[in-house]
Amino acid sequence: MAGSIRVGIGGWTYEPWRGTFYPPKLAQARELEHAASRVTAIEINGTYYRLQSPKSFAGWAKAVPDGFQFSVKASRYCTNRKDLREAAESIAKFVDQGLVELGDRLGPILWQFATTKRYEEDEFKAFLAMLPAAHRGVPLRHAVEPRHESFRDPGFVAMLRKAGVALVFADAEDHPCFADQTADFVYARLQDAKEDQPTGYTPGALDHWTAIARDWAAGGAPDGLPYVDATDASASGQRDVFIFMINGAKVRAPAAAEAMLERLSG
């Protein structure tokens, strides 16, 4: 048995995708519909910068097919703080902006921290306690993306496991990567696409990441990844997997996602 694997992109409004990923003359109002017909998840990034309306969330939910899910990037006013223990009001405002209008199209919430944010045990323990398990009857799943080497701490991994919050696997050159799985789902952000590759990654690299995705979905702990606590890198129950082709050579992100989905369907 294995969990579901969704592969997607960050956002859907990007001018270089017009005429490449998007057909020529496609109305911009239909870009989300088209993107959702080609990939199985999208990370909404606009929510990081500003609150959205319930009407917008409801419209996005209607534009995508059954089984499709959005992840939602949490507001910078929640995460870009000197002391995260003061984030309660901002978290409540973010969660109550209309996320529940996505219904069963709502995937994980991504809480991304600044590259300068260091690990402090009491602060992060308090922050995790503020993340609600549900809102207005809709279950919420949370993933955190620390981007400072100080988080390479077994105590932090244990804290996330206790809270049931996922530790983002971010394959990037400019900040640390943490492979430990701490929840019943996996959140991966692959950020090393190359523009000189039509699919962003070489066929061999895509085969590699597809194999890792299948291993994650089956509850495995793939070899060769940078674990914080290698003694606890053991298999567990099946997991849902979310993989986003994001940053890197962004123009290639849709092709990379489609190429992985093709491999997963084979």
C-alpha positions in Angstrom: 0.0 0.0 0.0 1.1 3.6 -0.7 -0.2 7.0 -0.3 -1.1 9.3 -3.2 1.6 11.3 -5.0 0.8 14.8 -6.3 3.3 16.7 -8.4 2.9 20.4 -9.2 4.2 23.9 -9.6 4.4 27.2 -7.7 1.5 29.5 -8.7 0.0 29.6 -12.1 0.5 33.2 -13.3 3.9 33.5 -15.0 4.4 35.3 -18.3 7.1 33.0 -19.7 4.6 30.0 -19.5 2.3 31.8 -22.0 2.8 30.2 -25.4 4.9 27.4 -23.9 3.0 25.7 -21.1 -0.2 27.7 -21.9 -1.5 27.5 -25.5 -1.2 30.7 -27.5 -4.1 33.1 -27.0 -5.4 31.2 -23.9 -7.4 33.7 -21.8 -5.5 34.5 -18.5 -8.7 33.7 -16.6 -8.4 30.1 -17.8 -4.8 29.6 -17.0 -5.5 27.9 -13.6 -8.0 25.5 -15.3 -5.4 24.6 -17.9 -2.6 24.1 -15.3 -4.8 21.9 -13.2 -5.5 19.7 -16.2 -1.8 19.0 -16.6 -0.5 18.8 -13.0 -2.1 17.5 -9.8 -1.1 20.2 -7.2 -0.2 23.9 -7.1 1.4 25.8 -4.3 -0.4 29.2 -3.9 2.3 31.8 -3.2 0.2 35.0 -3.3 -1.1 34.2 0.2 2.5 34.8 1.5 2.2 38.5 0.6 -1.4 39.4 1.2 -4.7 38.0 2.4 -7.1 36.7 -0.2 -10.9 36.8 -0.3 -13.2 33.8 0.4 -14.6 34.4 -3.1 -11.1 33.9 -4.6 -10.6 30.6 -2.8 -14.0 29.4 -3.8 -13.3 30.3 -7.4 -10.0 28.5 -7.4 -11.7 25.3 -6.0 -14.2 25.3 -8.8 -11.6 25.7 -11.5 -9.8 22.5 -10.6 -10.8 18.8 -11.0 -11.6 16.3 -8.3 -8.5 15.0 -6.6 -6.5 18.2 -7.3 -5.1 20.0 -4.2 -3.6 23.3 -3.4 -1.0 23.9 -0.8 -1.2 27.4 0.7 1.9 29.4 1.7 1.4 31.1 5.0 1.6 34.8 5.4 5.0 36.4 6.0 3.4 38.3 8.9 3.2 34.9 10.7 6.7 33.6 10.0 9.0 36.6 9.5 9.1 37.6 13.2 11.8 38.1 15.7 9.8 36.1 18.2 7.3 33.5 16.8 5.6 33.4 20.2 3.9 36.7 19.2 2.4 35.2 16.0 -1.0 34.0 17.4 -3.1 36.9 16.1 -1.5 36.8 12.6 -2.0 33.0 12.4 -5.6 33.3 13.3 -6.2 36.0 10.7 -4.4 33.9 8.0 -6.3 30.8 8.7 -9.7 32.6 8.8 -9.2 34.5 5.5 -11.2 31.9 3.6 -9.0 28.8 3.2 -11.9 26.5 4.1 -13.6 27.6 0.8 -11.1 25.2 -0.9 -12.8 22.3 0.8 -11.3 19.0 -0.2 -9.0 20.9 -2.6 -7.1 22.2 0.4 -3.7 20.5 0.8 -1.0 21.4 3.4 -0.2 24.9 4.7 3.5 25.8 4.1 5.1 27.8 6.9 8.4 29.0 5.4 11.0 30.8 7.6 13.6 33.4 6.7 17.1 32.2 6.0 18.3 34.2 9.0 15.8 32.6 11.5 17.6 30.3 13.9 16.3 27.4 15.9 15.2 28.2 19.5 13.5 25.3 21.2 11.0 27.1 23.4 10.0 29.6 20.6 9.3 26.8 18.0 7.5 24.7 20.6 5.1 27.6 21.2 4.7 28.3 17.5 3.8 24.7 16.7 1.2 24.8 19.5 -0.5 27.7 17.8 -1.1 25.8 14.5 -4.8 24.7 14.5 -5.6 21.0 13.7 -8.9 22.2 12.0 -10.8 25.3 11.1 -14.6 25.5 10.7 -14.7 21.8 10.5 -12.0 21.5 7.8 -8.9 19.5 8.9 -5.6 21.4 8.4 -2.2 19.9 7.7 1.0 21.9 8.4 4.5 21.8 6.9 7.4 23.9 8.1 10.4 25.0 6.0 13.3 26.1 8.1 16.2 27.5 6.1 19.0 27.8 8.6 21.6 25.2 9.6 20.7 25.5 13.3 17.6 23.5 12.7 19.7 20.4 12.1 18.9 19.3 15.6 17.3 15.9 16.6 15.3 17.7 19.2 13.6 19.8 16.5 12.8 16.6 14.5 11.3 15.0 17.6 9.3 18.1 18.3 7.8 18.0 14.8 7.0 14.3 15.0 5.1 14.9 18.3 3.1 17.7 16.7 2.4 15.7 13.5 3.9 18.6 11.4 5.9 17.8 8.3 9.5 19.0 7.8 9.8 20.3 4.2 12.4 18.5 2.0 13.9 21.4 0.1 16.4 20.5 -2.6 18.2 23.8 -3.0 21.7 25.0 -3.3 21.5 28.1 -1.1 20.0 26.7 2.2 20.1 23.4 4.1 18.1 20.3 3.2 16.4 18.1 5.8 15.2 14.7 4.7 13.6 13.5 8.0 9.9 12.7 7.6 7.8 13.8 10.6 4.2 13.6 9.6 1.8 11.3 7.6 2.5 13.3 4.5 5.7 14.5 2.6 6.2 18.0 1.4 9.1 18.3 -1.1 10.2 21.4 -3.0 12.6 20.6 -5.8 14.6 23.7 -6.8 17.4 22.7 -9.0 15.9 22.7 -12.5 18.2 23.7 -15.4 17.0 25.9 -18.3 19.1 24.0 -20.8 17.1 20.8 -20.0 13.7 20.8 -21.8 12.2 19.0 -18.8 14.2 21.0 -16.2 16.0 17.8 -15.0 17.8 15.1 -17.0 15.9 11.9 -17.5 18.2 10.2 -15.0 17.4 12.8 -12.4 13.7 12.5 -13.0 13.9 8.8 -12.6 15.8 9.3 -9.3 13.2 11.7 -7.9 10.3 9.5 -9.0 11.8 6.5 -7.2 12.2 8.6 -4.1 8.6 9.8 -4.3 7.4 6.2 -4.5 9.5 5.2 -1.6 8.1 8.1 0.5 4.6 7.2 -0.4 5.2 3.6 0.7 6.4 4.9 4.1 10.1 4.4 3.3 13.2 6.4 4.2 15.2 6.6 0.9 18.9 6.1 1.2 21.4 8.8 0.4 19.4 11.8 1.7 20.5 14.3 4.4 18.8 13.1 7.6 19.1 15.0 10.8 18.6 11.9 12.9 19.8 9.0 10.9 19.1 6.6 13.8 15.4 7.3 13.3 15.3 7.2 9.5 13.1 4.2 9.5 10.0 3.1 7.5 6.6 4.0 8.8 3.0 3.9 7.4 2.0 5.0 4.0 2.1 8.7 3.3 0.6 11.2 0.8 3.4 13.0 -1.1 3.4 16.5 -2.5 6.2 17.4 -4.8 6.6 20.9 -6.2 8.9 21.9 -9.0 9.6 25.4 -7.9 12.3 28.1 -8.4 15.4 27.0 -10.2 14.7 27.5 -13.9 11.0 28.3 -13.3 10.2 28.3 -17.0 10.9 24.6 -17.0 8.8 23.8 -13.9 5.6 22.6 -15.7 7.6 20.4 -18.0 9.4 18.9 -15.0 6.2 18.2 -13.2 4.6 16.7 -16.2 7.6 14.5 -16.9 7.5 13.1 -13.3 3.7 12.5 -13.5 4.3 10.6 -16.7 6.8 8.3 -15.0 4.5 7.8 -12.0 1.7 6.7 -14.3 3.8 4.1 -16.0 
